[in-house]
Amino acid sequence: MTNAGKTVTAASNSNLLRISLREQGGIPFKCGGGICGTCRCRIEQGLEHTDAVKPKERKHLSEQDLAEGYRMACQTFVNGDIAVSWEPKPAR
């Protein structure tokens, strides 16, 4: 599930979750600090335009997840064009 292909522009080295919040992109989140894992998303294109994986991400993402392009939006900084997808928030 994604946000229907919404495209936004952000400054280099911008935090992915902050971009989503500012632009109403829709990436789900709770803590914003790398603790809960809610902002798990998949970098579909442009993984090379993201910064290094943080230790907090490794607590929520397996090596296979990381190899498949999964990151935590709150811990990921973007330095070029990417495409990202995520699972919708669970219904309450």
MMTF fields as JSON, N, C-alpha, C and O atoms, coordinates in Angstrom:
{
  "mmtfVersion": "1.0.0",
  "mmtfProducer": "UNKNOWN",
  "numBonds": 367,
  "numAtoms": 368,
  "numGroups": 92,
  "numChains": 1,
  "numModels": 1,
  "chainsPerModel": [1],
  "groupsPerChain": [92],
  "chainIdList": ["A"],
  "bondAtomList": [4, 2, 8, 6, 12, 10, 16, 14, 20, 18, 24, 22, 28, 26, 32, 30, 36, 34, 40, 38, 44, 42, 48, 46, 52, 50, 56, 54, 60, 58, 64, 62, 68, 66, 72, 70, 76, 74, 80, 78, 84, 82, 88, 86, 92, 90, 96, 94, 100, 98, 104, 102, 108, 106, 112, 110, 116, 114, 120, 118, 124, 122, 128, 126, 132, 130, 136, 134, 140, 138, 144, 142, 148, 146, 152, 150, 156, 154, 160, 158, 164, 162, 168, 166, 172, 170, 176, 174, 180, 178, 184, 182, 188, 186, 192, 190, 196, 194, 200, 198, 204, 202, 208, 206, 212, 210, 216, 214, 220, 218, 224, 222, 228, 226, 232, 230, 236, 234, 240, 238, 244, 242, 248, 246, 252, 250, 256, 254, 260, 258, 264, 262, 268, 266, 272, 270, 276, 274, 280, 278, 284, 282, 288, 286, 292, 290, 296, 294, 300, 298, 304, 302, 308, 306, 312, 310, 316, 314, 320, 318, 324, 322, 328, 326, 332, 330, 336, 334, 340, 338, 344, 342, 348, 346, 352, 350, 356, 354, 360, 358, 364, 362],
  "bondOrderList": [1, 1, 1, 1, 1, 1, 1, 1, 1, 1, 1, 1, 1, 1, 1, 1, 1, 1, 1, 1, 1, 1, 1, 1, 1, 1, 1, 1, 1, 1, 1, 1, 1, 1, 1, 1, 1, 1, 1, 1, 1, 1, 1, 1, 1, 1, 1, 1, 1, 1, 1, 1, 1, 1, 1, 1, 1, 1, 1, 1, 1, 1, 1, 1, 1, 1, 1, 1, 1, 1, 1, 1, 1, 1, 1, 1, 1, 1, 1, 1, 1, 1, 1, 1, 1, 1, 1, 1, 1, 1, 1],
  "groupList": [{"groupName": "MET", "atomNameList": ["N", "CA", "C", "O"], "elementList": ["N", "C", "C", "O"], "formalChargeList": [0, 0, 0, 0], "bondAtomList": [1, 0, 2, 1, 3, 2], "bondOrderList": [1, 1, 2], "singleLetterCode": "M", "chemCompType": "L-PEPTIDE LINKING"}, {"groupName": "THR", "atomNameList": ["N", "CA", "C", "O"], "elementList": ["N", "C", "C", "O"], "formalChargeList": [0, 0, 0, 0], "bondAtomList": [1, 0, 2, 1, 3, 2], "bondOrderList": [1, 1, 2], "singleLetterCode": "T", "chemCompType": "L-PEPTIDE LINKING"}, {"groupName": "ASN", "atomNameList": ["N", "CA", "C", "O"], "elementList": ["N", "C", "C", "O"], "formalChargeList": [0, 0, 0, 0], "bondAtomList": [1, 0, 2, 1, 3, 2], "bondOrderList": [1, 1, 2], "singleLetterCode": "N", "chemCompType": "L-PEPTIDE LINKING"}, {"groupName": "ALA", "atomNameList": ["N", "CA", "C", "O"], "elementList": ["N", "C", "C", "O"], "formalChargeList": [0, 0, 0, 0], "bondAtomList": [1, 0, 2, 1, 3, 2], "bondOrderList": [1, 1, 2], "singleLetterCode": "A", "chemCompType": "L-PEPTIDE LINKING"}, {"groupName": "GLY", "atomNameList": ["N", "CA", "C", "O"], "elementList": ["N", "C", "C", "O"], "formalChargeList": [0, 0, 0, 0], "bondAtomList": [1, 0, 2, 1, 3, 2], "bondOrderList": [1, 1, 2], "singleLetterCode": "G", "chemCompType": "PEPTIDE LINKING"}, {"groupName": "LYS", "atomNameList": ["N", "CA", "C", "O"], "elementList": ["N", "C", "C", "O"], "formalChargeList": [0, 0, 0, 0], "bondAtomList": [1, 0, 2, 1, 3, 2], "bondOrderList": [1, 1, 2], "singleLetterCode": "K", "chemCompType": "L-PEPTIDE LINKING"}, {"groupName": "VAL", "atomNameList": ["N", "CA", "C", "O"], "elementList": ["N", "C", "C", "O"], "formalChargeList": [0, 0, 0, 0], "bondAtomList": [1, 0, 2, 1, 3, 2], "bondOrderList": [1, 1, 2], "singleLetterCode": "V", "chemCompType": "L-PEPTIDE LINKING"}, {"groupName": "SER", "atomNameList": ["N", "CA", "C", "O"], "elementList": ["N", "C", "C", "O"], "formalChargeList": [0, 0, 0, 0], "bondAtomList": [1, 0, 2, 1, 3, 2], "bondOrderList": [1, 1, 2], "singleLetterCode": "S", "chemCompType": "L-PEPTIDE LINKING"}, {"groupName": "LEU", "atomNameList": ["N", "CA", "C", "O"], "elementList": ["N", "C", "C", "O"], "formalChargeList": [0, 0, 0, 0], "bondAtomList": [1, 0, 2, 1, 3, 2], "bondOrderList": [1, 1, 2], "singleLetterCode": "L", "chemCompType": "L-PEPTIDE LINKING"}, {"groupName": "ARG", "atomNameList": ["N", "CA", "C", "O"], "elementList": ["N", "C", "C", "O"], "formalChargeList": [0, 0, 0, 0], "bondAtomList": [1, 0, 2, 1, 3, 2], "bondOrderList": [1, 1, 2], "singleLetterCode": "R", "chemCompType": "L-PEPTIDE LINKING"}, {"groupName": "ILE", "atomNameList": ["N", "CA", "C", "O"], "elementList": ["N", "C", "C", "O"], "formalChargeList": [0, 0, 0, 0], "bondAtomList": [1, 0, 2, 1, 3, 2], "bondOrderList": [1, 1, 2], "singleLetterCode": "I", "chemCompType": "L-PEPTIDE LINKING"}, {"groupName": "GLU", "atomNameList": ["N", "CA", "C", "O"], "elementList": ["N", "C", "C", "O"], "formalChargeList": [0, 0, 0, 0], "bondAtomList": [1, 0, 2, 1, 3, 2], "bondOrderList": [1, 1, 2], "singleLetterCode": "E", "chemCompType": "L-PEPTIDE LINKING"}, {"groupName": "GLN", "atomNameList": ["N", "CA", "C", "O"], "elementList": ["N", "C", "C", "O"], "formalChargeList": [0, 0, 0, 0], "bondAtomList": [1, 0, 2, 1, 3, 2], "bondOrderList": [1, 1, 2], "singleLetterCode": "Q", "chemCompType": "L-PEPTIDE LINKING"}, {"groupName": "PRO", "atomNameList": ["N", "CA", "C", "O"], "elementList": ["N", "C", "C", "O"], "formalChargeList": [0, 0, 0, 0], "bondAtomList": [1, 0, 2, 1, 3, 2], "bondOrderList": [1, 1, 2], "singleLetterCode": "P", "chemCompType": "L-PEPTIDE LINKING"}, {"groupName": "PHE", "atomNameList": ["N", "CA", "C", "O"], "elementList": ["N", "C", "C", "O"], "formalChargeList": [0, 0, 0, 0], "bondAtomList": [1, 0, 2, 1, 3, 2], "bondOrderList": [1, 1, 2], "singleLetterCode": "F", "chemCompType": "L-PEPTIDE LINKING"}, {"groupName": "CYS", "atomNameList": ["N", "CA", "C", "O"], "elementList": ["N", "C", "C", "O"], "formalChargeList": [0, 0, 0, 0], "bondAtomList": [1, 0, 2, 1, 3, 2], "bondOrderList": [1, 1, 2], "singleLetterCode": "C", "chemCompType": "L-PEPTIDE LINKING"}, {"groupName": "HIS", "atomNameList": ["N", "CA", "C", "O"], "elementList": ["N", "C", "C", "O"], "formalChargeList": [0, 0, 0, 0], "bondAtomList": [1, 0, 2, 1, 3, 2], "bondOrderList": [1, 1, 2], "singleLetterCode": "H", "chemCompType": "L-PEPTIDE LINKING"}, {"groupName": "ASP", "atomNameList": ["N", "CA", "C", "O"], "elementList": ["N", "C", "C", "O"], "formalChargeList": [0, 0, 0, 0], "bondAtomList": [1, 0, 2, 1, 3, 2], "bondOrderList": [1, 1, 2], "singleLetterCode": "D", "chemCompType": "L-PEPTIDE LINKING"}, {"groupName": "TYR", "atomNameList": ["N", "CA", "C", "O"], "elementList": ["N", "C", "C", "O"], "formalChargeList": [0, 0, 0, 0], "bondAtomList": [1, 0, 2, 1, 3, 2], "bondOrderList": [1, 1, 2], "singleLetterCode": "Y", "chemCompType": "L-PEPTIDE LINKING"}, {"groupName": "TRP", "atomNameList": ["N", "CA", "C", "O"], "elementList": ["N", "C", "C", "O"], "formalChargeList": [0, 0, 0, 0], "bondAtomList": [1, 0, 2, 1, 3, 2], "bondOrderList": [1, 1, 2], "singleLetterCode": "W", "chemCompType": "L-PEPTIDE LINKING"}],
  "groupTypeList": [0, 1, 2, 3, 4, 5, 1, 6, 1, 3, 3, 7, 2, 7, 2, 8, 8, 9, 10, 7, 8, 9, 11, 12, 4, 4, 10, 13, 14, 5, 15, 4, 4, 4, 10, 15, 4, 1, 15, 9, 15, 9, 10, 11, 12, 4, 8, 11, 16, 1, 17, 3, 6, 5, 13, 5, 11, 9, 5, 16, 8, 7, 11, 12, 17, 8, 3, 11, 4, 18, 9, 0, 3, 15, 12, 1, 14, 6, 2, 4, 17, 10, 3, 6, 7, 19, 11, 13, 5, 13, 3, 9],
  "groupIdList": [1, 2, 3, 4, 5, 6, 7, 8, 9, 10, 11, 12, 13, 14, 15, 16, 17, 18, 19, 20, 21, 22, 23, 24, 25, 26, 27, 28, 29, 30, 31, 32, 33, 34, 35, 36, 37, 38, 39, 40, 41, 42, 43, 44, 45, 46, 47, 48, 49, 50, 51, 52, 53, 54, 55, 56, 57, 58, 59, 60, 61, 62, 63, 64, 65, 66, 67, 68, 69, 70, 71, 72, 73, 74, 75, 76, 77, 78, 79, 80, 81, 82, 83, 84, 85, 86, 87, 88, 89, 90, 91, 92],
  "secStructList": [7, 7, 1, 6, 6, 7, 7, 7, 7, 7, 7, 6, 6, 3, 3, 2, 2, 2, 2, 2, 2, 2, 2, 6, 7, 7, 7, 7, 7, 1, 1, 1, 1, 1, 1, 1, 7, 6, 6, 3, 3, 3, 3, 3, 3, 7, 4, 4, 4, 5, 7, 7, 7, 7, 2, 2, 2, 2, 6, 6, 7, 7, 2, 2, 2, 2, 2, 6, 6, 3, 3, 3, 4, 4, 4, 7, 3, 3, 7, 1, 7, 7, 3, 3, 3, 7, 7, 7, 7, 7, 7, 7],
  "xCoordList": [0.846, 0.0, 0.89, 1.862, 0.593, 1.362, 0.399, -0.792, 0.918, 0.089, -0.346, -0.423, -0.627, -1.122, -0.128, -0.526, 1.153, 2.17, 2.464, 2.981, 2.155, 2.443, 3.944, 4.755, 4.313, 5.705, 5.954, 5.173, 7.047, 7.412, 8.895, 9.655, 9.288, 10.681, 11.161, 10.437, 12.398, 12.967, 14.44, 15.076, 14.973, 16.392, 17.225, 16.765, 18.446, 19.366, 19.585, 19.569, 19.789, 20.02, 18.813, 18.973, 17.614, 16.377, 15.953, 16.162, 15.357, 14.855, 13.556, 12.64, 13.492, 12.353, 11.032, 10.033, 10.997, 9.746, 9.331, 8.149, 10.277, 9.934, 9.397, 8.475, 9.972, 9.453, 8.0, 7.133, 7.74, 6.388, 5.408, 4.296, 5.809, 4.927, 4.657, 3.508, 5.694, 5.555, 4.677, 3.87, 4.841, 4.126, 2.858, 2.233, 2.472, 1.306, 1.397, 0.446, 2.589, 2.858, 2.186, 1.82, 2.017, 1.275, 2.064, 1.467, 3.394, 4.154, 3.698, 3.731, 3.268, 2.795, 3.935, 5.082, 3.621, 4.638, 3.959, 2.766, 4.736, 4.277, 5.311, 5.024, 6.508, 7.472, 8.358, 8.704, 8.733, 9.614, 11.062, 11.874, 11.398, 12.759, 13.477, 14.518, 12.953, 13.632, 13.347, 14.032, 12.358, 12.076, 10.99, 11.113, 9.921, 8.75, 8.743, 8.128, 9.406, 9.42, 8.207, 8.097, 7.294, 6.062, 6.32, 5.563, 7.373, 7.616, 8.409, 9.03, 8.384, 9.041, 8.476, 7.26, 9.349, 8.929, 9.959, 11.05, 9.592, 10.495, 10.91, 10.073, 12.204, 12.729, 12.673, 13.509, 11.697, 11.458, 12.482, 12.888, 12.888, 13.902, 14.763, 14.272, 16.054, 16.943, 17.541, 17.945, 17.613, 18.2, 19.601, 20.029, 20.314, 21.661, 21.642, 22.689, 20.468, 20.341, 19.936, 19.487, 20.097, 19.821, 21.126, 22.098, 21.14, 22.354, 22.509, 21.688, 23.557, 23.86, 22.786, 22.175, 22.569, 21.612, 22.103, 23.282, 21.182, 21.504, 21.307, 20.535, 22.005, 21.822, 20.371, 19.924, 19.626, 18.221, 17.406, 16.471, 17.753, 17.025, 17.265, 16.364, 18.472, 18.823, 18.041, 17.958, 17.466, 16.636, 15.271, 14.607, 14.848, 13.524, 13.57, 12.573, 14.722, 14.832, 15.921, 17.038, 15.586, 16.574, 17.52, 17.279, 18.582, 19.499, 18.757, 19.018, 17.829, 17.036, 16.151, 16.044, 15.512, 14.705, 15.553, 15.143, 16.732, 17.612, 18.024, 18.067, 18.326, 18.712, 17.572, 17.806, 16.334, 15.157, 14.754, 13.759, 15.522, 15.267, 14.439, 14.043, 14.164, 13.378, 14.241, 15.41, 13.646, 14.294, 13.236, 12.039, 13.692, 12.79, 12.857, 13.928, 11.715, 11.685, 12.286, 12.927, 12.086, 12.576, 14.096, 14.679, 14.735, 16.181, 16.88, 18.109, 16.109, 16.652, 16.716, 15.74, 17.879, 18.078, 18.284, 18.972, 17.684, 17.607, 18.512, 18.513, 19.284, 20.212, 20.021, 20.976, 18.825, 18.546, 17.152, 16.403, 16.81, 15.469, 15.262, 16.106, 14.143, 13.747, 12.258, 11.525, 11.832, 10.411, 10.232, 11.027, 9.19, 8.997, 7.565, 6.626, 7.411, 6.079, 6.043, 7.084, 4.847, 4.668, 3.32, 2.449, 3.175, 1.887, 1.048, 1.581, -0.256, -1.102, -1.181, -0.913, -1.55, -1.745, -2.844, -3.845, -2.666, -3.725, -5.011, -4.955, -6.13, -7.426, -7.626, -7.236, -8.231, -8.483, -9.931, -10.339],
  "yCoordList": [-1.176, 0.0, 1.237, 1.285, 2.214, 3.451, 4.624, 4.461, 5.795, 7.002, 7.4, 8.59, 6.438, 6.673, 7.443, 8.211, 7.24, 7.82, 9.289, 9.959, 9.808, 11.217, 11.47, 10.659, 12.587, 12.974, 14.279, 15.223, 14.335, 15.549, 15.839, 14.967, 17.056, 17.479, 17.842, 18.465, 17.441, 17.738, 18.078, 17.678, 18.812, 19.153, 17.89, 16.92, 17.916, 16.805, 16.575, 17.518, 15.329, 14.91, 15.182, 15.494, 15.065, 15.224, 13.878, 12.834, 13.914, 12.709, 12.269, 13.069, 10.981, 10.462, 10.622, 11.011, 10.338, 10.487, 11.955, 12.267, 12.852, 14.278, 14.772, 15.586, 14.283, 14.636, 14.178, 14.94, 12.931, 12.377, 13.191, 13.476, 13.561, 14.348, 15.716, 16.156, 16.388, 17.732, 17.736, 18.644, 16.707, 16.65, 15.803, 15.558, 15.354, 14.488, 13.256, 12.881, 12.635, 11.472, 10.201, 9.35, 10.059, 8.925, 7.787, 6.789, 7.892, 6.812, 6.716, 7.715, 5.523, 5.399, 5.57, 5.232, 6.092, 6.265, 6.357, 6.642, 6.114, 6.321, 7.135, 8.257, 6.594, 7.268, 8.271, 9.303, 7.996, 8.894, 8.853, 9.663, 7.916, 7.878, 6.556, 6.346, 5.661, 4.39, 3.311, 2.288, 3.509, 2.545, 1.544, 0.354, 2.019, 1.157, 0.344, -0.722, 0.818, 0.086, 0.306, -0.323, 1.182, 1.417, 1.991, 1.709, 2.79, 3.485, 2.645, 3.185, 1.329, 0.417, 0.676, 0.704, 0.859, 1.09, 0.458, 0.072, 0.363, -0.243, 0.798, 1.447, 0.94, 1.826, 1.025, 0.153, 1.325, 0.572, 0.92, 0.059, 2.171, 2.64, 3.662, 4.426, 3.678, 4.698, 4.381, 5.296, 3.098, 2.737, 3.331, 3.668, 3.457, 4.04, 5.523, 6.1, 6.133, 7.544, 7.717, 8.789, 6.649, 6.738, 6.565, 6.021, 7.033, 6.934, 5.533, 4.65, 5.345, 4.038, 3.601, 4.43, 2.3, 1.712, 1.976, 1.803, 2.395, 2.703, 1.47, 0.575, 1.42, 0.302, 0.113, -1.023, 1.208, 1.089, 0.337, -0.384, 0.499, -0.191, -1.695, -2.491, -2.071, -3.501, -4.24, -5.468, -3.507, -4.134, -4.536, -5.408, -3.904, -4.154, -4.828, -5.396, -4.769, -5.277, -6.337, -6.134, -7.47, -8.537, -8.175, -7.216, -8.936, -8.724, -8.892, -8.167, -9.853, -10.052, -8.836, -8.39, -8.292, -7.074, -5.958, -5.304, -5.753, -4.685, -4.928, -3.995, -6.178, -6.523, -6.27, -5.963, -6.401, -6.176, -4.7, -4.351, -3.83, -2.399, -1.821, -0.657, -2.615, -2.084, -1.188, -1.479, -0.095, 0.838, 1.357, 1.158, 2.026, 2.733, 4.202, 4.807, 4.776, 6.144, 7.152, 8.113, 6.943, 7.917, 7.925, 8.889, 6.875, 6.754, 6.97, 6.936, 7.19, 7.227, 8.653, 9.401, 9.008, 10.317, 10.118, 9.191, 10.993, 10.842, 11.864, 13.045, 11.386, 12.247, 12.157, 12.347, 11.875, 11.774, 11.202, 11.034, 10.906, 10.406, 8.994, 8.118, 8.785, 7.458, 7.261, 8.218, 6.011, 5.656, 4.766, 3.854, 5.025, 4.311, 3.805, 4.454, 2.632, 2.083, 1.576, 1.426, 1.315, 0.837, 0.175, 0.302, -0.541, -1.141, -0.078, 0.721, -0.057, 0.936, 0.67, -0.443, 1.686, 1.511, 0.484, 0.483, -0.395, -1.365, -0.652, 0.355, -1.165, -0.586, -0.836, -1.882, 0.121, -0.038, -0.295, -0.457],
  "zCoordList": [0.0, 0.0, 0.0, 0.754, -0.804, -0.842, -0.825, -0.556, -1.112, -1.096, -2.505, -2.81, -3.353, -4.71, -5.571, -6.446, -5.326, -6.188, -5.949, -6.844, -4.78, -4.478, -4.617, -4.169, -5.234, -5.405, -4.673, -4.792, -3.911, -3.192, -3.408, -3.83, -3.119, -3.214, -1.816, -1.04, -1.504, -0.188, -0.348, -1.323, 0.605, 0.61, 0.818, 1.422, 0.314, 0.507, 1.997, 2.788, 2.369, 3.752, 4.65, 5.83, 4.094, 4.858, 5.429, 4.81, 6.614, 7.265, 6.591, 6.399, 6.234, 5.486, 6.241, 5.634, 7.525, 8.277, 8.347, 8.205, 8.562, 8.622, 7.282, 7.244, 6.184, 4.856, 4.75, 4.322, 5.143, 5.061, 5.902, 5.457, 7.097, 7.972, 7.366, 7.319, 6.906, 6.347, 5.105, 4.906, 4.268, 2.988, 3.042, 2.011, 4.241, 4.429, 3.539, 2.853, 3.575, 2.74, 3.221, 2.41, 4.525, 5.05, 5.654, 6.056, 5.739, 6.372, 7.824, 8.542, 8.274, 9.66, 10.661, 10.366, 11.835, 12.869, 14.229, 14.327, 15.268, 16.641, 17.396, 17.813, 17.58, 18.453, 17.73, 18.304, 16.493, 15.758, 16.21, 15.762, 17.097, 17.638, 17.472, 18.094, 16.654, 16.408, 17.428, 17.444, 18.279, 19.346, 18.955, 19.245, 18.295, 18.102, 16.802, 16.754, 15.761, 14.496, 13.61, 12.557, 14.007, 13.257, 11.868, 10.939, 11.707, 10.439, 9.436, 8.521, 9.613, 8.667, 7.267, 7.073, 6.321, 4.944, 4.008, 4.43, 2.738, 1.766, 0.737, 0.11, 0.58, -0.451, -1.753, -1.99, -2.579, -3.811, -4.893, -5.673, -4.932, -5.876, -5.163, -4.331, -5.488, -4.945, -3.593, -2.875, -3.218, -1.921, -1.778, -0.673, -2.905, -2.869, -2.487, -2.195, -2.489, -2.11, -0.651, -0.247, 0.14, 1.572, 2.338, 1.813, 3.586, 4.397, 4.986, 4.737, 5.761, 6.344, 7.34, 8.015, 7.421, 8.366, 9.794, 10.102, 10.65, 12.049, 12.933, 12.586, 14.077, 15.006, 15.442, 15.608, 15.632, 16.042, 14.996, 15.343, 13.708, 12.649, 12.728, 12.464, 13.089, 13.151, 14.234, 14.203, 15.193, 16.22, 15.664, 16.224, 14.562, 13.986, 12.625, 12.179, 11.959, 10.593, 10.509, 10.986, 9.897, 9.721, 8.58, 7.846, 8.435, 7.313, 5.992, 5.032, 5.944, 4.726, 4.46, 3.318, 5.507, 5.352, 4.741, 3.782, 5.307, 4.832, 3.381, 2.579, 3.049, 1.676, 0.695, -0.474, 1.177, 0.33, 0.283, -0.354, 0.954, 0.879, 1.999, 1.935, 3.036, 4.148, 5.023, 5.274, 5.48, 6.401, 7.36, 7.152, 8.409, 9.312, 8.93, 8.961, 8.57, 8.051, 9.029, 8.606, 10.323, 11.304, 11.397, 11.894, 10.932, 11.025, 9.677, 9.604, 8.622, 7.265, 6.73, 6.785, 6.216, 5.594, 4.099, 3.671, 3.319, 1.861, 1.176, 1.523, 0.194, -0.538, -2.04, -2.793, -2.486, -3.912, -4.101, -3.138, -5.341, -5.652, -5.119, -5.307, -4.458, -3.99, -4.272, -4.519, -4.23, -4.22, -2.997, -2.769, -2.21, -0.951, -0.843, -1.305, -0.225, 0.032, 1.467, 2.107, 1.963, 3.336, 3.462, 2.601, 4.566, 4.894, 5.59, 6.36, 5.331, 6.008, 7.492, 7.944, 8.256, 9.69, 9.914, 9.199, 10.907, 11.189, 11.636, 12.342, 11.231, 11.637, 13.122, 13.641, 13.799, 15.236, 15.486, 16.636]
}
